[in-house]
Amino acid sequence: MFGLGMPEILFIMVIALVIFGPRKLPEVGRTAGKFIREFRKASQQIENQVRMEFKEAEKQEKEQEKEQEKEKEAKKQEKIEEVETQDKNEEKKVTEGNN
């Protein structure tokens, strides 16, 4: 955890004991524990929110891609219908010209 070994942790505990005294040390420990717990909870909430934002952005991107594909298909269909209409008009002209 944080790259601290046993000697470093013991040194920090001794310094804390000297600074706060044996009576205040349990209270300081509880306060530090609460702080760490709240910090983890807040960071987890932020992480979850960021994940949700990314998922929402991906979802919107996929929807846009689908809409673009639909537009492309509609344009293709319009072109096909246009060509078919032109062919029919040409056939009419040919049949009218033969009559």
TORPA-4810 file (N, C-alpha, C, O; in nm, 3 decimals):
<nodes>
NODE_1_0.085_-0.119_0.000_0.000_0.000_0.000_0.089_0.124_0.000_0.158_0.146_0.100_M
NODE_2_0.092_0.204_-0.101_0.172_0.325_-0.114_0.322_0.299_-0.108_0.399_0.394_-0.095_F
NODE_3_0.365_0.176_-0.116_0.507_0.144_-0.115_0.571_0.160_0.022_0.692_0.177_0.032_G
NODE_4_0.491_0.155_0.128_0.545_0.167_0.263_0.570_0.028_0.321_0.485_-0.061_0.313_L
NODE_5_0.687_0.012_0.378_0.718_-0.114_0.443_0.684_-0.106_0.591_0.637_-0.003_0.640_G
NODE_6_0.709_-0.215_0.661_0.678_-0.221_0.803_0.758_-0.118_0.885_0.702_-0.057_0.975_M
NODE_7_0.886_-0.097_0.857_0.960_0.002_0.936_0.903_0.144_0.918_0.897_0.221_1.015_P
NODE_8_0.863_0.179_0.797_0.808_0.312_0.774_0.675_0.331_0.847_0.649_0.436_0.905_E
NODE_9_0.591_0.226_0.844_0.461_0.234_0.911_0.481_0.248_1.062_0.413_0.328_1.127_I
NODE_10_0.573_0.171_1.119_0.601_0.181_1.263_0.652_0.320_1.298_0.612_0.377_1.400_L
NODE_11_0.738_0.376_1.215_0.791_0.510_1.239_0.678_0.613_1.239_0.675_0.701_1.325_F
NODE_12_0.587_0.603_1.145_0.473_0.695_1.139_0.385_0.679_1.262_0.336_0.778_1.316_I
NODE_13_0.364_0.556_1.308_0.282_0.532_1.427_0.347_0.592_1.552_0.279_0.651_1.635_M
NODE_14_0.477_0.577_1.564_0.548_0.634_1.679_0.537_0.786_1.677_0.513_0.848_1.781_V
NODE_15_0.556_0.847_1.560_0.545_0.993_1.549_0.403_1.037_1.585_0.386_1.136_1.657_I
NODE_16_0.301_0.966_1.536_0.163_0.999_1.567_0.136_0.986_1.716_0.066_1.069_1.773_A
NODE_17_0.190_0.884_1.779_0.174_0.863_1.923_0.237_0.978_2.000_0.180_1.026_2.098_L
NODE_18_0.353_1.021_1.957_0.422_1.132_2.025_0.343_1.262_2.007_0.328_1.339_2.102_V
NODE_19_0.293_1.287_1.886_0.224_1.413_1.858_0.088_1.419_1.927_0.056_1.519_1.991_I
NODE_20_0.009_1.315_1.915_-0.129_1.320_1.964_-0.146_1.260_2.105_-0.243_1.294_2.174_F
NODE_21_-0.059_1.177_2.145_-0.072_1.116_2.277_-0.159_0.992_2.271_-0.235_0.973_2.176_G
NODE_22_-0.148_0.907_2.374_-0.222_0.780_2.372_-0.373_0.798_2.384_-0.448_0.711_2.339_P
NODE_23_-0.420_0.908_2.443_-0.564_0.927_2.459_-0.632_0.973_2.330_-0.743_0.929_2.299_R
NODE_24_-0.568_1.058_2.255_-0.625_1.112_2.132_-0.602_1.021_2.011_-0.672_1.034_1.910_K
NODE_25_-0.506_0.932_2.018_-0.469_0.851_1.902_-0.586_0.767_1.847_-0.603_0.764_1.726_L
NODE_26_-0.667_0.699_1.931_-0.781_0.624_1.875_-0.881_0.714_1.801_-0.936_0.675_1.699_P
NODE_27_-0.903_0.834_1.854_-0.995_0.927_1.789_-0.939_0.974_1.654_-1.013_0.986_1.557_E
NODE_28_-0.810_0.999_1.649_-0.746_1.039_1.524_-0.754_0.925_1.423_-0.777_0.949_1.304_V
NODE_29_-0.735_0.804_1.469_-0.745_0.687_1.381_-0.884_0.671_1.323_-0.900_0.643_1.204_G
NODE_30_-0.987_0.689_1.409_-1.124_0.680_1.361_-1.154_0.789_1.258_-1.218_0.764_1.156_R
NODE_31_-1.108_0.908_1.287_-1.130_1.020_1.195_-1.060_0.994_1.061_-1.117_1.020_0.955_T
NODE_32_-0.939_0.944_1.068_-0.867_0.912_0.944_-0.938_0.801_0.868_-0.947_0.806_0.745_A
NODE_33_-0.988_0.702_0.939_-1.062_0.593_0.876_-1.188_0.643_0.807_-1.218_0.602_0.695_G
NODE_34_-1.262_0.733_0.875_-1.382_0.791_0.814_-1.346_0.870_0.688_-1.415_0.862_0.587_K
NODE_35_-1.238_0.946_0.696_-1.195_1.025_0.582_-1.161_0.935_0.463_-1.203_0.961_0.350_F
NODE_36_-1.087_0.830_0.489_-1.048_0.738_0.382_-1.172_0.670_0.322_-1.183_0.655_0.201_I
NODE_37_-1.265_0.630_0.410_-1.388_0.566_0.363_-1.470_0.661_0.275_-1.518_0.622_0.169_R
NODE_38_-1.485_0.787_0.319_-1.560_0.885_0.241_-1.489_0.917_0.110_-1.554_0.936_0.006_E
NODE_39_-1.357_0.923_0.114_-1.280_0.950_-0.008_-1.300_0.838_-0.109_-1.321_0.865_-0.227_F
NODE_40_-1.293_0.714_-0.065_-1.315_0.599_-0.155_-1.456_0.601_-0.212_-1.475_0.575_-0.331_R
NODE_41_-1.554_0.632_-0.128_-1.693_0.636_-0.172_-1.711_0.744_-0.279_-1.775_0.720_-0.381_K
NODE_42_-1.655_0.862_-0.256_-1.667_0.971_-0.352_-1.597_0.938_-0.482_-1.649_0.965_-0.590_A
NODE_43_-1.479_0.879_-0.473_-1.406_0.844_-0.595_-1.480_0.734_-0.673_-1.478_0.735_-0.796_S
NODE_44_-1.544_0.642_-0.604_-1.623_0.538_-0.670_-1.743_0.600_-0.741_-1.777_0.559_-0.853_Q
NODE_45_-1.808_0.696_-0.678_-1.922_0.763_-0.740_-1.879_0.838_-0.865_-1.948_0.835_-0.967_Q
NODE_46_-1.766_0.906_-0.858_-1.715_0.979_-0.974_-1.682_0.882_-1.086_-1.715_0.907_-1.202_I
NODE_47_-1.618_0.771_-1.052_-1.584_0.670_-1.152_-1.710_0.614_-1.219_-1.713_0.598_-1.341_E
NODE_48_-1.813_0.585_-1.140_-1.939_0.535_-1.195_-2.005_0.638_-1.287_-2.058_0.603_-1.392_N
NODE_49_-2.000_0.764_-1.246_-2.060_0.869_-1.327_-1.986_0.882_-1.461_-2.049_0.898_-1.565_Q
NODE_50_-1.854_0.876_-1.458_-1.776_0.886_-1.581_-1.808_0.768_-1.673_-1.822_0.785_-1.794_V
NODE_51_-1.819_0.650_-1.616_-1.853_0.531_-1.696_-1.990_0.547_-1.762_-2.009_0.513_-1.878_R
NODE_52_-2.086_0.600_-1.685_-2.220_0.620_-1.740_-2.216_0.721_-1.853_-2.284_0.704_-1.955_M
NODE_53_-2.137_0.827_-1.837_-2.125_0.929_-1.942_-2.066_0.868_-2.069_-2.112_0.897_-2.179_E
NODE_54_-1.963_0.784_-2.054_-1.902_0.719_-2.169_-2.002_0.627_-2.238_-2.011_0.625_-2.361_F
NODE_55_-2.077_0.551_-2.160_-2.178_0.462_-2.218_-2.284_0.542_-2.294_-2.325_0.504_-2.403_K
NODE_56_-2.326_0.653_-2.235_-2.427_0.737_-2.301_-2.371_0.795_-2.431_-2.441_0.801_-2.531_E
NODE_57_-2.246_0.839_-2.428_-2.184_0.894_-2.549_-2.173_0.787_-2.658_-2.199_0.814_-2.775_A
NODE_58_-2.134_0.665_-2.619_-2.125_0.555_-2.715_-2.263_0.523_-2.773_-2.276_0.496_-2.892_E
NODE_59_-2.365_0.525_-2.688_-2.500_0.497_-2.732_-2.546_0.601_-2.834_-2.605_0.566_-2.937_K
NODE_60_-2.519_0.729_-2.807_-2.557_0.835_-2.899_-2.481_0.823_-3.031_-2.536_0.845_-3.139_Q
NODE_61_-2.355_0.786_-3.022_-2.274_0.768_-3.142_-2.330_0.656_-3.229_-2.338_0.670_-3.352_E
NODE_62_-2.367_0.546_-3.167_-2.426_0.434_-3.241_-2.558_0.475_-3.306_-2.585_0.436_-3.419_K
NODE_63_-2.639_0.552_-3.234_-2.766_0.598_-3.289_-2.743_0.688_-3.410_-2.815_0.680_-3.509_E
NODE_64_-2.643_0.774_-3.402_-2.610_0.862_-3.514_-2.564_0.781_-3.634_-2.601_0.810_-3.748_Q
NODE_65_-2.483_0.679_-3.608_-2.437_0.593_-3.717_-2.556_0.522_-3.784_-2.560_0.510_-3.906_E
NODE_66_-2.651_0.475_-3.703_-2.769_0.409_-3.758_-2.850_0.507_-3.843_-2.899_0.471_-3.950_K
NODE_67_-2.865_0.630_-3.794_-2.939_0.730_-3.870_-2.869_0.760_-4.003_-2.935_0.776_-4.106_E
NODE_68_-2.737_0.768_-4.000_-2.662_0.794_-4.123_-2.679_0.679_-4.221_-2.694_0.701_-4.341_Q
NODE_69_-2.678_0.556_-4.170_-2.699_0.440_-4.256_-2.839_0.443_-4.319_-2.856_0.413_-4.437_E
NODE_70_-2.938_0.481_-4.238_-3.075_0.490_-4.290_-3.084_0.596_-4.399_-3.150_0.576_-4.501_K
NODE_71_-3.017_0.709_-4.377_-3.017_0.816_-4.477_-2.950_0.769_-4.606_-2.999_0.798_-4.715_E
NODE_72_-2.839_0.696_-4.593_-2.770_0.643_-4.711_-2.861_0.547_-4.787_-2.869_0.552_-4.910_K
NODE_73_-2.929_0.459_-4.713_-3.020_0.364_-4.776_-3.135_0.436_-4.846_-3.177_0.397_-4.955_E
NODE_74_-3.186_0.541_-4.783_-3.295_0.617_-4.843_-3.249_0.685_-4.972_-3.322_0.688_-5.071_A
NODE_75_-3.128_0.739_-4.971_-3.074_0.803_-5.092_-3.053_0.700_-5.203_-3.081_0.727_-5.320_K
NODE_76_-3.003_0.582_-5.165_-2.986_0.476_-5.265_-3.120_0.438_-5.326_-3.132_0.421_-5.447_K
NODE_77_-3.220_0.425_-5.241_-3.353_0.387_-5.288_-3.409_0.495_-5.381_-3.472_0.463_-5.482_Q
NODE_78_-3.386_0.622_-5.346_-3.432_0.732_-5.431_-3.365_0.726_-5.568_-3.430_0.744_-5.670_E
NODE_79_-3.236_0.699_-5.570_-3.162_0.688_-5.696_-3.216_0.573_-5.780_-3.233_0.585_-5.901_K
NODE_80_-3.242_0.461_-5.715_-3.296_0.344_-5.787_-3.431_0.379_-5.847_-3.457_0.349_-5.964_I
NODE_81_-3.517_0.443_-5.769_-3.649_0.482_-5.818_-3.637_0.582_-5.933_-3.713_0.577_-6.030_E
NODE_82_-3.540_0.673_-5.921_-3.518_0.772_-6.026_-3.477_0.704_-6.157_-3.528_0.738_-6.265_E
NODE_83_-3.385_0.608_-6.146_-3.340_0.535_-6.265_-3.456_0.455_-6.324_-3.473_0.452_-6.446_V
NODE_84_-3.535_0.391_-6.240_-3.650_0.314_-6.288_-3.750_0.405_-6.358_-3.806_0.367_-6.461_E
NODE_85_-3.773_0.524_-6.304_-3.864_0.619_-6.366_-3.811_0.663_-6.502_-3.886_0.674_-6.598_T
NODE_86_-3.681_0.689_-6.507_-3.620_0.728_-6.635_-3.634_0.616_-6.738_-3.666_0.641_-6.854_Q
NODE_87_-3.610_0.494_-6.695_-3.624_0.379_-6.785_-3.768_0.368_-6.837_-3.790_0.344_-6.956_D
NODE_88_-3.864_0.385_-6.750_-4.005_0.377_-6.791_-4.038_0.488_-6.890_-4.108_0.465_-6.989_K
NODE_89_-3.988_0.608_-6.863_-4.012_0.720_-6.955_-3.950_0.692_-7.092_-4.010_0.723_-7.195_N
NODE_90_-3.832_0.635_-7.093_-3.766_0.601_-7.220_-3.844_0.493_-7.294_-3.857_0.499_-7.416_E
NODE_91_-3.895_0.396_-7.222_-3.974_0.289_-7.284_-4.102_0.347_-7.345_-4.143_0.307_-7.454_E
NODE_92_-4.164_0.442_-7.274_-4.285_0.506_-7.327_-4.253_0.580_-7.456_-4.329_0.572_-7.553_K
NODE_93_-4.142_0.650_-7.456_-4.103_0.725_-7.575_-4.078_0.630_-7.692_-4.117_0.659_-7.805_K
NODE_94_-4.014_0.519_-7.663_-3.985_0.421_-7.769_-4.113_0.361_-7.822_-4.130_0.349_-7.943_V
NODE_95_-4.206_0.323_-7.734_-4.332_0.265_-7.777_-4.418_0.368_-7.849_-4.487_0.333_-7.945_T
NODE_96_-4.416_0.491_-7.805_-4.492_0.596_-7.871_-4.431_0.625_-8.009_-4.503_0.652_-8.105_E
NODE_97_-4.300_0.620_-8.016_-4.232_0.644_-8.143_-4.259_0.534_-8.243_-4.259_0.560_-8.363_G
NODE_98_-4.282_0.412_-8.199_-4.311_0.299_-8.286_-4.455_0.304_-8.335_-4.487_0.251_-8.441_N
NODE_99_-4.540_0.365_-8.262_-4.682_0.373_-8.301_-4.706_0.479_-8.397_-4.819_0.499_-8.440_N
</nodes>
